[in-house]
Amino acid sequence: MDTLATAKTRYATKAYDAEKKIPHAQFEKLLEILRFSPSSVNIQPWHFIVAETDAAKQRIAAGLTGNYIYNSAKVLYSSHTIIFCTRTDISAEYLEQLLQQDELNGRFKDETAKQGQRDTRQGYVEFYRNELKNLPAWMENQTYLALGQLLFAAGLEGIDATPMEGFDRDLINQEFDLAEKGLKASVIVSLGYRSETDFNAKLPKSRLTDDVIFTRL
Ligand SMILES: Cc1cc2nc3c(=O)[nH]c(=O)nc-3n(C[C@H](O)[C@H](O)[C@H](O)COP(=O)(O)O)c2cc1C
């Protein structure tokens, strides 16, 4: 689909048809698109928990109780649901792991280039940690870039999606032992195909107008 048409027709799906599943190869393509998301200094501070089976989706839905119950059926009836997690910290070991990956992928022509990348990336992390004092927010910003990329890609692929911040963070973090893994849940995305009963599919989109959101110099 054309990019503008995709931006205008993709929407936050409120009800899924549980009978319809995303073909395996197409879902794997979406995961690969997630893996290729851009991030500041290629810090990639994310981890994605992927649920396809009913049992896995039920584990996620267990974190959608109380105030968040309105999101439960979206997860249960989706084809796939992904928990977008963000690291709680950036360790020296993780920075070294990234650097090794860069090297494996052929990014460095010599040791000087490698050291340059090491210094730049570490410099940014220390800047956000010690000066701006918002390393967690900076990391989570990167995770949300991956969210945007996935939502748009799903639209292009003709797959419906729902980003969800409406979930119990404590319950989800506990269910998947995220703290022990140095992670926290940031946002959940359900993917699949809309149900005919989805009221939101028929509503017009609403956005602020051009003159409000753009300053053209
Ligand atoms: C980060 C984020 C969190 C959201 N959380 C929820 C949610 O918990 N439940 C829900 O039904 N919709 C959720 N939405 C959907 C938004 O309400 C929706 O994207 C917005 O109203 C714009 O409408 P559209 O996506 O249909 O164009 C969320 C969207 C974003 C981007």
PDBQT file of the ligand as one rigid body, heavy atoms in Angstrom, charges set to zero:
ROOT
HETATM    1  C1  LIG A 301       1.864   4.330  22.970  1.00  0.00    +0.000 C 
HETATM    2  C2  LIG A 301       0.402   4.078  22.727  1.00  0.00    +0.000 A 
HETATM    3  C3  LIG A 301      -0.370   3.496  23.719  1.00  0.00    +0.000 A 
HETATM    4  C4  LIG A 301      -1.707   3.200  23.491  1.00  0.00    +0.000 A 
HETATM    5  N1  LIG A 301      -2.438   2.512  24.444  1.00  0.00    +0.000 NA
HETATM    6  C5  LIG A 301      -3.671   2.037  24.112  1.00  0.00    +0.000 A 
HETATM    7  C6  LIG A 301      -4.365   1.131  24.976  1.00  0.00    +0.000 A 
HETATM    8  O1  LIG A 301      -3.892   0.769  26.054  1.00  0.00    +0.000 OA
HETATM    9  N2  LIG A 301      -5.572   0.669  24.561  1.00  0.00    +0.000 N 
HETATM   10  C7  LIG A 301      -6.138   1.034  23.370  1.00  0.00    +0.000 A 
HETATM   11  O2  LIG A 301      -7.234   0.568  23.055  1.00  0.00    +0.000 OA
HETATM   12  N3  LIG A 301      -5.520   1.917  22.550  1.00  0.00    +0.000 NA
HETATM   13  C8  LIG A 301      -4.294   2.399  22.870  1.00  0.00    +0.000 A 
HETATM   14  N4  LIG A 301      -3.623   3.249  22.009  1.00  0.00    +0.000 N 
HETATM   15  C9  LIG A 301      -4.277   3.655  20.757  1.00  0.00    +0.000 C 
HETATM   16  C10 LIG A 301      -4.456   5.177  20.642  1.00  0.00    +0.000 C 
HETATM   17  O3  LIG A 301      -5.556   5.577  21.388  1.00  0.00    +0.000 OA
HETATM   18  C11 LIG A 301      -4.594   5.516  19.163  1.00  0.00    +0.000 C 
HETATM   19  O4  LIG A 301      -3.396   5.182  18.513  1.00  0.00    +0.000 OA
HETATM   20  C12 LIG A 301      -4.889   7.003  18.954  1.00  0.00    +0.000 C 
HETATM   21  O5  LIG A 301      -6.154   7.332  19.448  1.00  0.00    +0.000 OA
HETATM   22  C13 LIG A 301      -4.819   7.379  17.485  1.00  0.00    +0.000 C 
HETATM   23  O6  LIG A 301      -5.730   6.615  16.740  1.00  0.00    +0.000 OA
HETATM   24  P1  LIG A 301      -5.297   5.643  15.556  1.00  0.00    +0.000 P 
HETATM   25  O7  LIG A 301      -4.095   4.853  16.023  1.00  0.00    +0.000 OA
HETATM   26  O8  LIG A 301      -6.484   4.762  15.360  1.00  0.00    +0.000 OA
HETATM   27  O9  LIG A 301      -4.973   6.487  14.378  1.00  0.00    +0.000 OA
HETATM   28  C14 LIG A 301      -2.298   3.576  22.254  1.00  0.00    +0.000 A 
HETATM   29  C15 LIG A 301      -1.506   4.184  21.278  1.00  0.00    +0.000 A 
HETATM   30  C16 LIG A 301      -0.176   4.432  21.488  1.00  0.00    +0.000 A 
HETATM   31  C17 LIG A 301       0.647   5.017  20.375  1.00  0.00    +0.000 C 
ENDROOT
TORSDOF 0
